[in-house]
Amino acid sequence: MINTIILDIGNVLGKFRWSDCLQDLGFNDEIIRKVGNATVLSKTWLEWDRGTKEEEELISECVERDPSVAAEIKEFFLHQSEWVNEYDYSAAFINTLKTNGYKVYLLSNYSRGSFQYVINDFKFYPCVDGGVISHEIQKVKPEPEMFEALIQKYGFNPKEAVFLDDMQVNLEGAKPFGIHTIQFIDYESALEELRKLGVRI
């Protein structure tokens, strides 16, 4: 029986809208492609979430990937509060789960600076029972240490937990622990999959 719900943030509880943010800044498609390849779509991005390097060092690494968009990359990093928009359903979703007796934890790749906006601005954040965020332990999903840290911190039985993430590679990281997994495509289909596991939602 499932008694623990583990949730990613990006594209589960909030839309990761990096390309929309760049569009809002007035950049054309070519600039957006270049900035994306130098930042969000590069290996540097996982290091950003890992939290082992200072922000300025990581921005410099992104600029080195494509100096032709140096100004645009720097501008992008000034708008971290606009990278993720909380979904309207998120707080109510978590509160319903908690009302029905489930523990709800976050497990997400997030940099220290960006996560402050989650803490300060997102309505769902005070609703959860806790979580592990990548920068806190300097590991990232799907590395096993992320899952180990969450299990050890809260002492739940992984076989009685389900993890919702939009990325299949992260779900694969959970499976060796016996955690049930659901790839998050959209809210309604996620609810359907949870109900198939017997979750009251």
Secondary structure, 3 states (H helix, E strand, C coil): CCCEEEECCECCCEEECHHHHHHHCCCCHHHHHHHHHHCCCCCHHHHHHHCCCCHHHHHHHHHHHCHHHHHHHHHHHCCHHHCEEECCCHHHHHHHHHHCCCEEEEEECCCHHHHHHHHHHCCCHHHCCEEEEHHHHCCCCCCHHHHHHHHHHHCCCHHHEEEEECCHHHHHHHHHHCCEEEECCCHHHHHHHHHHCCCCC
